[in-house]
Amino acid sequence: MARGPGAEFCVLCGRTGDEITEGLCPSCRIARLEAIRLPSVLELTICPHCGARRIGRHWESRDEPDRLHRADIDPWLVVVPPAELEDLRWTERGENPLLRVLVGEATVRFGSSHRVVPIRTEVRIQSRTCPVCSRRGGNFYTAHIQLRASQAALGRPLREFKTWVHTLWEDLVRESPPELTTTITREEELREGWDIYFLETPAARALARAFKARTGSEFLETASLYGVREGRQIYRTTFLVRLPPLAPGDLVEIREGLWELLRWRPSGRPVFREVQTGSVRDWPEADLRAGRFVGGIEKIREASVEKTAEGWVAHVSEGGISVPWPLSGRTPREAPVGPVRLVLDQRRAWWAPWYSGGRRRRSSRQSKRHI
C-alpha cells in the first residue's frame, strides 16, 4: 500500500485523483479529525427564583430558570483547531427538570470543507438560591426611597396622592434599564406615602434623581449606621423625595380660569397655560395658594358639544347614557365638528382645546378660531 503525496488512491474510500496525505483523501482525513469536545455530563447551578447561573465563585444574571441557553453550554464546548464552529443546534429530551439530555448537531468548517458533527450530553442541574434572591427573601436592603407629598396645601387628598404617585413611579420603573430596577426588593404602602427598598444603593440613588427630575420634587439623601462587617462600618441610605403639590398636566382654577401646569422652572416656580386660550404665564404664589385644585389627566374626556337655548352643553356618556354637562368659562364661537377635549369638574365641563397633559405642543390655529 503506497503512502505519501504520490499515493494513487485513498486507503479508506479508494478515491483517486485527489491529493493523498498519509494514505487519506481530504474528505476522509477531515472525517477522522477531532472537531468538537463536549463532556458527556455537565453540571449547572441555577437559582430557581430568578434564573441566575453560578459561574465559579460568582453569579451571573439570567432569565428563564427552566430554560437552557447557548451561554450555558458554550463554556464546556471546545472546538479543536483547525476546525471552526459555524452553527450549533440541539433539542432537549427527557422529562426530569434536573437532568436534561441535549442531542444535536454542530456544523464545523475545515478550510473550504464542512462537516456535521453529532453532539450529545447530559446537563445535571442543581437548584440553589442566589445571594440576591436570598437577601430579597430576607427583606435585606441597603437603601430605600421615601415618596412623600410636600407640605403645601394645594394638591390631591392623601388617598388620591398615593395612587397618583405610585402611578408616576411605575411609569419611571417601566422606562428605566433593568440593571437599576432588578435591585428593587419590595414596595411598601404607608399612611403618608410609599417606601421602595433596594439591594444596591447606586441604583436607588439613580432612580431617586430621575424621579426628582421628572416631577420637580425636592430631594434629600441621608445615611444611617446599620452595622459593622470585617471592621468596616455599613450604612443604609435613605432618599426622601417630596413631590410638589402639582405635577405637569395638573389643572388649577385661578381667577375664574382653568390653568394647566406645564413645567417647573429650575428656580422652583411653576409655568401655567390656560387650557381655553393657550396663554402662558407664571402666577404669583398668593394667587396660586388661592387657586382650587381640579385634578389631572383623569379629568379629561372627549365629547360632542352643542349650543342650546340655555347655552353650550356637552353630551358626556356615563354608563351608556348621554348626560348633559353645561360648559364653564370661555366657549366656542361656533359648533366644533366631532368630539372635543373637555375637563369634567363638579357637574360642569371646561372646553380645553389647549390641554396637553404636561407635554409641550405647538399652537393650533384651528383651536384659536373657535375661541
Buried (B, 14 or more C-beta within 10 A) or exposed (E): EEEEEEBEBBBBEEBEEBEBBEBBBBBBBBBEEEBBEBEEEBEBBBBBBBBBBBEEEEBEBBEEBEEBEEEBBEEBBEBEEEBEBEEBEBEEEEEEEEEBBBEBEBBBBBEEEEBEBEBEBBBEBEEBBBBBBEBBEEEEBBBBBBBBBBEBEBBBEEEEBBEBBBEBBEEBBEEBEEEBBBBBBEBEEEEEBBBBBBBBBBBBBBBBBBBBEBBBBBBEBEEEEEEEEEEEEEEBBBBBBBBBBBBBBBBBBBEEBBBBBBBBEEEEEBBBBBBBBBEEEEBEEEEBEBBEBBBBBEBBBEBBBEBEEEEBBBBBEEEEEEEEBBBBBBBBEEEBEEEBBBBBBEEBBBBBBBBBEBEEEEEEEEBEEBB
